[in-house]
Amino acid sequence: MGDKSTSLRIGEILLKEGLIDEKQLQEAIVKQRKKTVYVPLGEVCVQLRFISKTDLQEILKKYKKRLYLGDLLVHMALLSREEVAQALELQKIVGKKLGEILIENGYITESNLVNTLSIQLGIPKIIPAPGLIDPNVLRGVSKPFLQKNDCLPAYRDGESVTVIMSDPLSEETLRTMRNLFKCKIEPAIASSEDIQKGIKVVFDDLRMVDAAKDKSTRCAAKNVLIVDVNSPERNEDNIEDILNFIISNAIADEATDIHIEPMENMLRVRYRIDGVLLHKTDLPFFLGPNLISRLKALCGLDIADRRRHQDGRLGARIMNKGFDLRVSTYATINGESVSIRILPNQSKLMDLEMLGFSPAVLDLYKNILGIPSGVVLVAGPSNSGKTTTLYASLKHLNDMHKKIVTVEDPVEYTIDGVIQGQIDEKTGLLYTNFIKSILRQDPDIIMVGEIRDKASADAVVEASLTGHKVLTSFHTDDTSSALLRLYKIGIETFLISSTVISVMAQRLVRTLCPMCKEPYTPGADILAAFDSIHPIFPEEHTFYTARGCLECNNLGFRGRTSLSEIMVVNNDMRDAILNRLSTAQMRVVARKNGGLISMREDGFYKATKGVTSLEEVLRVASYNDSDALVKRSAEEIVAACEMEKIGQTQYV
């Protein structure tokens, strides 16, 4: 990789660009030599504040074709100078490309190399898959030729062709592609293994398309995407193919959200899987407007208006399953960004026992649901599982002897036996209107989808004051914050203390893959982060860490479970609310007199059971320094969560 005749050292480049002078260069070299652990010269210049991190990254991007691969990897902190020297010695013997030698001898994995080059050099990382490749670009190009050169042409835009390469810094490959297409070549990157697989699949797919002359089964139903990954037929419209690929693969990967984001020189596609955004693929920047216009057209949005944020939805039928796609566009400086929420049309409702509650939380929550009146709040940020918990609660309460009426925005799941209503702001059907009508329906239990403002909060309180059981959700970080926010939006403290019987706050945490998780001893810094738990004797518990395998796509995690805390509004808590104590003071009262187990402590318990890792708990669970004022030992936390010793028994 790289042409030696034009290659430069990073120090020479910084001098050439005028970012440092000769004196600063010598100072940086001296500083570098004094370090006991090797640090790239560019990073030393950043540490000395001669240049910024952004300056260094821009230089690497600008000179990517004029840097030795070894120097590039050193400055990306992937290899040391000594490792590069060893690989260069091997290169003299075997005569292979440096990149091949580094991968074959375990200096670096191909995946790390591809990801790092893509991020650091601004080169798109594109999946070489049939749904993303424009077949017209491949007409007249032979399969053996591409296999030999380890590349795959993907898109044509006027006088340029985007080519996916395993070595985007190779002048030889770029020259060969320029001679073939007689135009400018825009390099993209993928692993050699993926490119070789992609070439085979794409060319097999093209032969199947040529053989399928009858297109009579093509579907053009309005507002419906039909994607059959096994179909030999391909649409002539590559934009539609790309859109179908993005959506169908997201569903196959069990993603909850799709993000199509315009960057400075590319389009980035990411999926949110198990609550974490993961990079799926990049696309050439020029595809963005047409791709997003196609999606907006399917949603019935204004495709000509690219300066205004818009929201829409469409139904999709993918692999014979129905899905509701909630689409949101956002105007940015680089073009429109799109977020797509994926909701299955028919999802199996979960029982409370399936939500991952600890035995103590599950028992306490069932007791709370059994109280005939009062407000039960489920709190947490977006995508924390609040709606799932509310529906599981309704399923638990639903029987022939109770009338349950809901008002939701929108209705996400239908429950047989439950009367469900939906907000419609266009016709003036708001929470307040619904509550008045619901109370005339003689309900036993009311579910209000979400408290968004004072009007909806007033409606919830009003329903509770008439002696009804009310379930609802609230966007706050933890249990005490929910009570404080009710007061802040205008609900009097005496109404809060007399209607709210409990607040459950929750998060969703990734669960360790059972096939590859492995025991380990957590470091002192990790254990110290659980400062409300003292003492902790790690040798008395078995903790696990994520490793990664084929079963979990090398992530180390599969699926999610809940972290929960329940604050019961008992007599002590009512006094705290009436006295308008701070959230920190309320948490201390709840922990001393209500046995509150925090989300972090609940996560610690789940980590001791091998459900998740301590690091994952810290990533998700919010920190409350007041919790450390009432410490419990690790043994007490485990015992409390397993109901061997429960302080939270005062729920009336």
C-alpha positions as CSV (number, residue, x, y, z in Angstrom):
1,M,0.0,0.0,0.0
2,G,1.4,3.4,-1.0
3,D,3.9,4.4,-3.6
4,K,7.3,4.6,-2.1
5,S,8.6,7.2,-4.5
6,T,6.1,9.7,-3.1
7,S,5.9,8.5,0.5
8,L,6.6,10.9,3.3
9,R,7.2,10.6,7.1
10,I,4.7,12.3,9.3
11,G,7.3,14.8,10.6
12,E,8.1,15.9,7.1
13,I,4.4,16.3,6.3
14,L,3.8,18.5,9.4
15,L,6.8,20.6,8.4
16,K,5.6,20.8,4.8
17,E,2.1,21.9,5.9
18,G,3.5,24.6,8.2
19,L,1.8,23.1,11.3
20,I,5.1,22.9,13.2
21,D,8.6,24.3,12.7
22,E,12.0,22.5,12.8
23,K,12.5,23.3,16.5
24,Q,9.1,21.8,17.5
25,L,9.8,18.7,15.4
26,Q,13.1,18.1,17.2
27,E,11.5,18.7,20.6
28,A,8.7,16.2,19.7
29,I,11.3,13.6,18.6
30,V,13.3,14.0,21.9
31,K,10.0,13.7,23.8
32,Q,9.1,10.6,21.9
33,R,12.4,8.9,22.6
34,K,12.1,9.5,26.3
35,K,8.7,7.7,26.5
36,T,8.9,4.1,27.9
37,V,5.9,3.1,25.8
38,Y,6.0,3.9,22.1
39,V,3.8,6.8,21.1
40,P,3.5,7.9,17.4
41,L,5.2,11.2,16.6
42,G,1.9,12.7,15.5
43,E,0.3,11.9,18.9
44,V,3.4,13.4,20.7
45,C,2.8,16.7,18.7
46,V,-0.8,16.6,19.9
47,Q,0.2,16.0,23.5
48,L,2.7,18.9,23.3
49,R,-0.2,21.0,21.8
50,F,1.8,21.8,18.7
51,I,-1.2,20.6,16.7
52,S,-4.8,19.5,17.5
53,K,-6.2,16.0,17.2
54,T,-8.3,17.3,14.3
55,D,-5.2,18.7,12.5
56,L,-3.6,15.2,12.7
57,Q,-6.6,13.4,11.4
58,E,-7.0,15.8,8.5
59,I,-3.3,15.4,7.6
60,L,-3.7,11.6,7.6
61,K,-6.7,11.9,5.3
62,K,-5.0,14.3,3.0
63,Y,-1.8,12.3,2.6
64,K,-3.3,8.8,2.8
65,K,-1.9,8.0,-0.7
66,R,1.5,9.3,0.2
67,L,2.2,7.6,3.5
68,Y,3.7,4.2,4.0
69,L,1.1,1.7,5.3
70,G,3.4,0.9,8.2
71,D,3.7,4.6,9.2
72,L,-0.1,5.0,8.9
73,L,-0.8,2.1,11.2
74,V,1.8,3.3,13.7
75,H,0.1,6.8,13.8
76,M,-3.2,5.1,14.2
77,A,-1.8,3.3,17.3
78,L,-2.5,-0.1,15.8
79,L,1.1,-1.2,15.6
80,S,4.4,-0.2,17.2
81,R,7.4,0.8,15.1
82,E,9.1,-2.5,16.1
83,E,6.2,-4.6,14.8
84,V,6.3,-2.8,11.5
85,A,10.0,-3.3,11.2
86,Q,9.6,-7.1,11.8
87,A,6.8,-7.2,9.2
88,L,9.0,-5.4,6.6
89,E,11.8,-7.9,7.2
90,L,9.3,-10.7,6.5
91,Q,8.2,-8.9,3.3
92,K,11.7,-9.0,1.9
93,I,11.6,-12.8,2.3
94,V,8.1,-13.7,1.1
95,G,7.6,-10.8,-1.3
96,K,3.9,-10.3,-0.4
97,K,2.1,-7.0,0.3
98,L,2.7,-5.6,3.7
99,G,-1.0,-5.7,4.6
100,E,-1.2,-9.4,3.8
101,I,1.8,-10.1,6.0
102,L,0.5,-8.1,8.9
103,I,-2.8,-10.0,8.8
104,E,-1.3,-13.5,8.2
105,N,1.1,-13.2,11.0
106,G,-1.4,-11.9,13.6
107,Y,-0.1,-8.4,13.9
108,I,-3.6,-7.0,13.2
109,T,-6.9,-8.5,12.2
110,E,-8.4,-7.6,8.8
111,S,-11.5,-6.3,10.5
112,N,-9.5,-3.9,12.6
113,L,-7.5,-2.8,9.6
114,V,-10.7,-2.1,7.6
115,N,-12.5,-0.3,10.3
116,T,-9.5,1.9,11.3
117,L,-8.7,2.9,7.7
118,S,-12.3,3.8,7.1
119,I,-12.7,6.0,10.1
120,Q,-9.2,7.6,10.1
121,L,-8.9,8.2,6.4
122,G,-12.6,9.0,5.7
123,I,-12.9,6.1,3.2
124,P,-16.4,4.6,3.0
125,K,-16.8,1.1,4.3
126,I,-19.4,-0.6,2.0
127,I,-20.8,-4.1,2.3
128,P,-20.2,-5.9,-1.1
129,A,-23.7,-7.4,-1.2
130,P,-26.1,-7.7,-4.2
131,G,-28.7,-5.4,-2.7
132,L,-26.2,-2.5,-2.5
133,I,-24.3,-3.0,-5.8
134,D,-25.6,-1.4,-9.0
135,P,-25.5,-4.3,-11.5
136,N,-25.2,-1.9,-14.4
137,V,-21.7,-0.9,-13.4
138,L,-20.6,-4.6,-13.7
139,R,-21.8,-5.1,-17.3
140,G,-18.8,-6.1,-19.4
141,V,-16.5,-6.7,-16.4
142,S,-15.3,-10.2,-15.9
143,K,-15.5,-12.1,-12.7
144,P,-11.9,-13.5,-12.7
145,F,-10.6,-10.0,-13.4
146,L,-12.2,-8.6,-10.2
147,Q,-11.2,-11.7,-8.2
148,K,-7.6,-11.2,-9.2
149,N,-7.6,-7.5,-8.3
150,D,-9.6,-8.0,-5.2
151,C,-12.1,-5.3,-5.9
152,L,-15.7,-4.7,-6.8
153,P,-17.1,-1.7,-8.8
154,A,-20.3,-0.6,-7.0
155,Y,-21.7,2.7,-8.3
156,R,-21.3,5.2,-11.1
157,D,-21.9,8.9,-10.7
158,G,-21.3,10.9,-13.8
159,E,-17.5,10.8,-14.4
160,S,-16.6,8.7,-11.4
161,V,-17.0,5.1,-10.3
162,T,-17.0,3.9,-6.7
163,V,-14.9,0.8,-6.3
164,I,-14.9,-1.4,-3.2
165,M,-11.3,-2.5,-2.5
166,S,-9.4,-4.4,0.1
167,D,-6.5,-2.1,-0.3
168,P,-7.8,1.5,-1.0
169,L,-4.2,2.8,-0.8
170,S,-3.0,0.6,-3.7
171,E,-2.0,2.9,-6.6
172,E,-1.7,-0.2,-8.8
173,T,-5.3,-1.2,-8.2
174,L,-6.5,2.4,-8.6
175,R,-4.6,2.7,-11.9
176,T,-6.1,-0.6,-13.2
177,M,-9.6,0.6,-12.4
178,R,-9.0,4.0,-14.0
179,N,-7.8,2.3,-17.2
180,L,-10.9,0.0,-17.2
181,F,-13.5,2.7,-16.7
182,K,-11.7,5.7,-18.2
183,C,-12.8,7.9,-15.4
184,K,-12.0,9.0,-11.8
185,I,-12.1,6.2,-9.2
186,E,-13.5,6.8,-5.7
187,P,-12.2,4.0,-3.4
188,A,-14.3,2.3,-0.7
189,I,-13.1,-0.4,1.6
190,A,-14.1,-3.9,2.7
191,S,-12.3,-7.0,3.8
192,S,-10.7,-9.2,1.1
193,E,-12.9,-12.1,2.3
194,D,-16.1,-10.1,2.0
195,I,-15.1,-8.8,-1.4
196,Q,-14.4,-12.3,-2.8
197,K,-17.7,-13.6,-1.4
198,G,-19.4,-10.5,-2.7
199,I,-18.0,-11.0,-6.2
200,K,-19.3,-14.6,-6.3
201,V,-22.8,-13.7,-5.0
202,V,-23.2,-10.6,-7.1
203,F,-22.3,-12.4,-10.4
204,D,-24.5,-15.4,-9.5
205,D,-27.3,-12.9,-8.8
206,L,-26.8,-11.2,-12.2
207,R,-27.0,-14.5,-14.0
208,M,-30.3,-15.2,-12.2
209,V,-31.6,-11.8,-13.2
210,D,-30.7,-12.3,-16.9
211,A,-32.5,-15.7,-16.8
212,A,-35.6,-14.3,-15.3
213,K,-37.2,-12.5,-18.2
214,D,-40.8,-12.6,-16.9
215,K,-41.2,-9.7,-14.5
216,S,-45.0,-10.2,-14.0
217,T,-44.6,-11.0,-10.3
218,R,-43.0,-7.7,-9.5
219,C,-45.0,-5.9,-6.8
220,A,-45.7,-2.2,-6.8
221,A,-48.2,-1.9,-3.9
222,K,-48.4,1.6,-2.5
223,N,-46.7,2.1,0.9
224,V,-45.5,-1.5,1.0
225,L,-42.0,-2.8,0.7
226,I,-41.9,-6.4,-0.2
227,V,-38.5,-7.9,0.2
228,D,-37.8,-11.6,-0.4
229,V,-34.1,-12.3,0.1
230,N,-34.4,-15.6,-1.8
231,S,-36.1,-14.1,-4.8
232,P,-34.1,-14.3,-8.1
233,E,-35.7,-11.1,-9.3
234,R,-34.2,-7.7,-8.8
235,N,-35.7,-4.3,-9.3
236,E,-34.3,-2.2,-12.1
237,D,-34.4,0.8,-9.7
238,N,-31.2,0.4,-7.7
239,I,-32.3,3.0,-5.1
240,E,-35.3,0.8,-4.2
241,D,-32.9,-2.2,-4.0
242,I,-30.7,-0.3,-1.6
243,L,-33.6,0.9,0.5
244,N,-35.0,-2.6,0.7
245,F,-31.6,-4.0,1.6
246,I,-31.1,-1.5,4.5
247,I,-34.6,-2.2,5.9
248,S,-34.6,-6.0,5.5
249,N,-31.2,-6.4,6.9
250,A,-32.1,-4.3,9.9
251,I,-35.0,-6.6,10.6
252,A,-32.9,-9.7,10.1
253,D,-30.3,-8.2,12.6
254,E,-33.2,-7.6,15.0
255,A,-32.5,-3.8,15.0
256,T,-35.0,-1.4,16.6
257,D,-33.8,1.7,14.7
258,I,-32.1,2.6,11.4
259,H,-30.1,5.7,11.1
260,I,-29.2,7.0,7.6
261,E,-26.9,10.0,8.2
262,P,-25.1,12.3,5.7
263,M,-21.5,12.8,6.5
264,E,-19.1,15.2,4.8
265,N,-18.2,12.9,2.0
266,M,-20.4,9.8,2.5
267,L,-23.7,8.4,3.7
268,R,-23.5,6.4,6.9
269,V,-26.0,3.7,7.8
270,R,-26.2,2.5,11.4
271,Y,-28.5,0.1,13.2
272,R,-29.4,0.2,16.9
273,I,-29.2,-3.3,18.2
274,D,-29.7,-4.1,21.8
275,G,-29.7,-0.4,22.6
276,V,-26.3,0.2,21.0
277,L,-25.7,1.9,17.6
278,L,-23.6,-0.3,15.3
279,H,-22.2,0.7,12.0
280,K,-23.7,-1.4,9.1
281,T,-22.4,0.2,5.9
282,D,-21.5,3.4,4.2
283,L,-22.8,4.6,0.8
284,P,-21.5,7.2,-1.7
285,F,-22.7,10.7,-0.8
286,F,-24.5,11.2,-4.1
287,L,-27.0,8.5,-3.4
288,G,-28.4,10.3,-0.3
289,P,-30.9,12.7,-2.0
290,N,-32.5,10.0,-4.2
291,L,-32.5,7.4,-1.4
292,I,-34.2,9.7,1.1
293,S,-36.6,11.1,-1.5
294,R,-37.7,7.5,-2.3
295,L,-38.3,6.9,1.4
296,K,-40.2,10.2,1.8
297,A,-42.4,9.4,-1.2
298,L,-43.3,6.0,0.4
299,C,-44.3,7.9,3.5
300,G,-46.3,10.5,1.7
301,L,-44.0,13.3,2.8
302,D,-43.0,16.4,0.7
303,I,-39.9,15.3,-1.3
304,A,-39.3,18.8,-2.5
305,D,-39.0,20.3,1.0
306,R,-35.5,19.4,2.3
307,R,-35.2,22.2,4.8
308,R,-38.0,21.3,7.1
309,H,-38.1,18.4,9.5
310,Q,-40.8,15.9,8.7
311,D,-42.4,12.8,10.3
312,G,-44.2,10.0,8.5
313,R,-44.9,6.3,8.6
314,L,-45.3,3.4,6.2
315,G,-46.3,-0.2,6.4
316,A,-43.7,-2.7,5.3
317,R,-44.1,-6.4,4.6
318,I,-40.8,-8.1,4.8
319,M,-40.3,-11.8,4.5
320,N,-44.0,-12.3,5.0
321,K,-44.1,-10.4,8.2
322,G,-45.7,-7.0,8.7
323,F,-43.9,-4.0,10.2
324,D,-44.7,-0.4,11.0
325,L,-41.9,2.0,10.2
326,R,-41.9,5.4,11.9
327,V,-39.8,7.7,9.8
328,S,-38.3,11.0,10.9
329,T,-36.3,13.4,8.7
330,Y,-33.9,16.0,10.1
331,A,-32.4,18.8,8.0
332,T,-28.6,19.1,8.6
333,I,-25.8,21.0,7.0
334,N,-24.8,18.0,4.9
335,G,-28.4,17.1,3.8
336,E,-31.3,15.2,5.3
337,S,-30.7,12.7,8.1
338,V,-33.3,9.9,8.5
339,S,-34.2,7.8,11.6
340,I,-36.5,4.8,11.2
341,R,-38.1,3.1,14.2
342,I,-39.1,-0.5,13.4
343,L,-42.2,-1.8,15.1
344,P,-43.6,-5.3,14.4
345,N,-47.3,-5.3,13.6
346,Q,-47.9,-8.4,15.7
347,S,-45.6,-8.8,18.6
348,K,-46.1,-11.3,21.4
349,L,-46.9,-9.5,24.7
350,M,-44.5,-10.3,27.4
351,D,-45.4,-11.5,30.9
352,L,-44.0,-9.7,33.9
353,E,-41.8,-12.8,34.6
354,M,-40.1,-12.3,31.2
355,L,-38.9,-8.8,31.8
356,G,-35.9,-9.8,33.8
357,F,-36.9,-8.3,37.1
358,S,-35.0,-9.6,40.2
359,P,-37.2,-11.8,42.4
360,A,-37.6,-9.0,44.9
361,V,-38.6,-6.4,42.3
362,L,-41.0,-8.8,40.7
363,D,-42.7,-9.7,44.0
364,L,-42.9,-6.1,45.1
365,Y,-44.2,-4.8,41.7
366,K,-47.0,-7.5,41.7
367,N,-48.0,-6.4,45.2
368,I,-48.2,-2.8,44.0
369,L,-50.3,-3.8,41.0
370,G,-52.6,-5.5,43.4
371,I,-53.5,-2.3,45.2
372,P,-56.9,-1.2,43.9
373,S,-56.2,2.6,43.5
374,G,-53.4,5.1,43.1
375,V,-50.9,6.1,40.4
376,V,-48.1,3.7,39.4
377,L,-45.4,5.5,37.4
378,V,-42.9,3.8,35.2
379,A,-40.0,6.1,34.5
380,G,-37.0,6.1,32.3
381,P,-35.5,7.7,29.1
382,S,-36.6,6.8,25.6
383,N,-36.0,3.1,24.6
384,S,-35.8,2.0,28.2
385,G,-38.7,-0.5,28.0
386,K,-41.4,1.6,29.7
387,T,-44.1,0.7,27.2
388,T,-43.2,-3.0,27.4
389,T,-43.5,-2.9,31.2
390,L,-46.9,-1.1,31.0
391,Y,-48.3,-3.7,28.5
392,A,-47.0,-6.5,30.6
393,S,-48.7,-4.9,33.6
394,L,-52.0,-4.7,31.7
395,K,-51.7,-8.3,30.7
396,H,-51.1,-9.3,34.3
397,L,-54.2,-7.3,35.5
398,N,-56.5,-8.3,32.6
399,D,-59.3,-10.6,33.6
400,M,-63.0,-11.0,33.2
401,H,-63.8,-9.1,36.4
402,K,-61.9,-5.9,35.6
403,K,-62.6,-3.2,33.0
404,I,-59.4,-1.7,31.7
405,V,-59.5,1.4,29.5
406,T,-56.4,3.0,27.9
407,V,-55.5,6.3,26.2
408,E,-52.3,6.0,24.1
409,D,-50.3,7.9,21.5
410,P,-50.2,5.7,19.6
411,V,-51.6,2.2,20.4
412,E,-48.5,0.0,19.9
413,Y,-50.0,-3.4,20.9
414,T,-53.6,-4.5,20.9
415,I,-54.8,-6.6,23.9
416,D,-57.9,-8.7,23.8
417,G,-60.3,-7.6,26.5
418,V,-58.8,-4.1,27.0
419,I,-60.6,-1.0,25.7
420,Q,-57.9,1.0,23.9
421,G,-58.1,4.6,22.7
422,Q,-55.7,6.7,20.7
423,I,-54.8,10.4,20.9
424,D,-55.6,12.4,17.7
425,E,-54.4,16.0,18.1
426,K,-55.8,16.9,14.6
427,T,-59.3,16.3,15.8
428,G,-58.8,17.7,19.3
429,L,-58.8,14.3,21.0
430,L,-56.3,15.0,23.8
431,Y,-55.6,13.3,27.2
432,T,-58.0,15.6,29.1
433,N,-60.9,14.9,26.7
434,F,-60.2,11.1,26.9
435,I,-60.0,11.0,30.7
436,K,-63.4,12.7,31.1
437,S,-64.9,10.1,28.7
438,I,-63.0,7.2,30.3
439,L,-64.4,8.0,33.8
440,R,-67.9,7.7,32.4
441,Q,-67.0,4.2,31.1
442,D,-67.0,2.7,34.7
443,P,-63.3,1.5,34.5
444,D,-61.4,-0.3,37.2
445,I,-58.0,0.4,35.7
446,I,-56.8,3.2,33.5
447,M,-53.6,3.3,31.5
448,V,-52.4,6.7,30.2
449,G,-49.6,6.1,27.8
450,E,-47.3,8.9,28.9
451,I,-47.3,12.1,31.0
452,R,-45.9,14.7,28.6
453,D,-47.1,18.0,30.2
454,K,-49.3,19.5,32.9
455,A,-52.5,18.7,31.1
456,S,-51.8,15.0,30.9
457,A,-50.4,15.0,34.5
458,D,-53.6,16.7,35.7
459,A,-55.7,14.1,33.9
460,V,-53.8,11.3,35.6
461,V,-54.2,12.8,39.1
462,E,-57.9,13.5,38.4
463,A,-58.5,9.9,37.5
464,S,-56.7,8.7,40.6
465,L,-58.6,11.0,42.9
466,T,-61.8,9.3,41.8
467,G,-60.5,6.0,43.3
468,H,-59.2,4.4,40.1
469,K,-56.0,2.5,39.5
470,V,-53.8,4.5,37.0
471,L,-50.7,3.2,35.2
472,T,-48.6,5.6,33.2
473,S,-45.0,6.4,32.1
474,F,-42.8,9.4,32.6
475,H,-39.5,10.5,31.0
476,T,-37.1,10.9,33.9
477,D,-33.8,9.4,34.9
478,D,-34.7,7.8,38.2
479,T,-37.5,7.3,40.7
480,S,-36.9,10.4,42.8
481,S,-36.6,12.6,39.7
482,A,-40.1,11.6,38.6
483,L,-41.6,12.9,41.8
484,L,-39.7,16.1,41.6
485,R,-40.7,16.6,38.0
486,L,-44.4,16.2,38.8
487,Y,-44.0,19.1,41.2
488,K,-42.1,21.2,38.7
489,I,-44.7,20.9,36.0
490,G,-47.4,22.2,38.4
491,I,-48.8,19.3,40.4
492,E,-49.2,20.2,44.1
493,T,-47.2,18.2,46.6
494,F,-50.3,17.1,48.5
495,L,-51.8,15.7,45.3
496,I,-48.6,13.8,44.5
497,S,-48.3,12.3,48.0
498,S,-52.0,11.3,48.1
499,T,-52.2,9.7,44.6
500,V,-48.8,8.3,43.6
501,I,-48.2,4.9,45.3
502,S,-44.9,3.9,43.6
503,V,-42.4,4.8,40.9
504,M,-40.5,2.2,39.0
505,A,-37.4,3.5,37.1
506,Q,-35.7,1.2,34.6
507,R,-33.1,0.8,31.9
508,L,-32.3,-1.9,29.4
509,V,-28.9,-3.6,29.7
510,R,-27.4,-6.0,27.3
511,T,-27.1,-9.7,28.4
512,L,-23.9,-11.6,28.0
513,C,-23.8,-14.2,25.2
514,P,-24.1,-17.6,27.0
515,M,-21.9,-19.3,24.4
516,C,-18.8,-17.2,24.9
517,K,-19.0,-15.3,28.2
518,E,-16.0,-16.0,30.4
519,P,-15.3,-15.5,34.1
520,Y,-12.9,-12.8,35.1
521,T,-11.9,-10.7,38.1
522,P,-13.0,-7.0,37.8
523,G,-10.5,-4.3,38.4
524,A,-10.5,-2.1,41.5
525,D,-11.7,0.9,39.5
526,I,-14.8,-1.0,38.3
527,L,-15.7,-2.2,41.8
528,A,-15.1,1.3,43.1
529,A,-17.7,2.7,40.8
530,F,-20.3,0.8,42.8
531,D,-19.7,3.0,45.8
532,S,-23.0,2.3,47.5
533,I,-22.0,-1.3,47.9
534,H,-19.4,-1.9,50.6
535,P,-17.6,-4.1,51.2
536,I,-17.3,-6.1,48.0
537,F,-15.2,-9.3,48.1
538,P,-14.8,-10.3,44.4
539,E,-13.5,-13.7,45.3
540,E,-16.9,-14.5,46.8
541,H,-18.7,-13.9,43.5
542,T,-18.2,-15.0,39.9
543,F,-18.3,-12.1,37.4
544,Y,-18.2,-12.5,33.6
545,T,-17.0,-10.5,30.7
546,A,-17.9,-10.4,27.1
547,R,-15.7,-12.1,24.6
548,G,-17.5,-12.5,21.3
549,C,-18.3,-15.5,19.0
550,L,-20.2,-16.3,15.8
551,E,-23.4,-16.7,17.8
552,C,-23.4,-13.1,18.9
553,N,-21.7,-11.6,15.8
554,N,-18.5,-11.1,17.9
555,L,-20.2,-8.6,20.2
556,G,-20.2,-10.7,23.3
557,F,-23.9,-9.8,24.0
558,R,-27.2,-11.2,22.9
559,G,-30.5,-9.6,23.9
560,R,-31.4,-7.3,26.7
561,T,-32.9,-7.4,30.2
562,S,-34.0,-4.7,32.6
563,L,-32.4,-2.9,35.4
564,S,-35.0,-1.6,37.8
565,E,-35.5,0.3,41.0
566,I,-38.8,0.8,42.8
567,M,-39.5,3.7,45.2
568,V,-42.6,3.0,47.3
569,V,-44.4,6.0,48.5
570,N,-45.0,5.0,52.1
571,N,-45.6,7.4,55.0
572,D,-42.0,8.5,55.3
573,M,-41.9,9.3,51.6
574,R,-45.2,11.2,51.8
575,D,-43.7,13.4,54.4
576,A,-40.6,13.9,52.3
577,I,-42.8,14.9,49.3
578,L,-44.9,17.3,51.4
579,N,-41.7,18.9,52.8
580,R,-40.3,19.3,49.3
581,L,-37.1,17.5,50.0
582,S,-34.5,17.3,47.2
583,T,-34.2,14.2,45.1
584,A,-31.0,13.3,46.9
585,Q,-32.7,13.6,50.3
586,M,-35.7,11.6,49.0
587,R,-33.5,8.8,47.9
588,V,-31.8,8.6,51.3
589,V,-35.3,8.4,53.0
590,A,-36.3,5.7,50.5
591,R,-33.1,3.7,51.1
592,K,-33.3,4.0,54.9
593,N,-37.0,3.5,55.4
594,G,-38.2,1.8,52.2
595,G,-35.4,-0.5,51.3
596,L,-34.8,1.0,47.9
597,I,-32.4,-1.0,45.8
598,S,-30.8,1.3,43.1
599,M,-30.5,0.3,39.4
600,R,-26.8,0.0,39.8
601,E,-27.2,-2.4,42.7
602,D,-29.8,-4.3,40.7
603,G,-27.2,-4.5,37.9
604,F,-24.5,-5.6,40.4
605,Y,-26.8,-8.5,41.4
606,K,-27.4,-9.5,37.8
607,A,-23.7,-9.4,37.2
608,T,-23.1,-11.8,40.0
609,K,-25.5,-14.2,38.3
610,G,-23.7,-14.0,35.0
611,V,-26.6,-12.2,33.3
612,T,-24.6,-9.1,32.3
613,S,-21.2,-7.5,33.0
614,L,-20.3,-4.9,35.5
615,E,-19.0,-2.6,32.7
616,E,-22.3,-2.9,30.9
617,V,-24.2,-1.9,34.1
618,L,-22.0,1.2,34.5
619,R,-22.6,2.1,30.8
620,V,-26.4,2.1,31.3
621,A,-27.3,2.8,34.9
622,S,-27.2,6.4,36.0
623,Y,-25.1,7.5,39.0
624,N,-26.6,9.0,42.2
625,D,-23.9,10.0,44.7
626,S,-26.5,10.1,47.5
627,D,-26.9,6.3,47.3
628,A,-23.5,6.0,48.9
629,L,-24.8,7.7,52.1
630,V,-26.7,4.5,52.8
631,K,-24.3,1.6,52.0
632,R,-25.0,-2.1,51.9
633,S,-22.6,-4.9,51.5
634,A,-22.5,-7.0,48.4
635,E,-23.9,-9.9,50.4
636,E,-26.8,-7.8,51.6
637,I,-27.6,-6.7,48.0
638,V,-27.6,-10.2,46.6
639,A,-29.8,-11.4,49.6
640,A,-32.2,-8.5,49.2
641,C,-32.6,-9.1,45.4
642,E,-33.3,-12.7,46.0
643,M,-35.9,-11.9,48.7
644,E,-33.9,-13.5,51.5
645,K,-33.9,-10.2,53.3
646,I,-36.2,-7.5,51.9
647,G,-36.5,-4.0,53.3
648,Q,-39.2,-3.0,50.8
649,T,-42.3,-4.3,52.5
650,Q,-44.1,-1.1,53.3
651,Y,-46.2,-0.6,50.2
652,V,-49.3,0.9,51.8
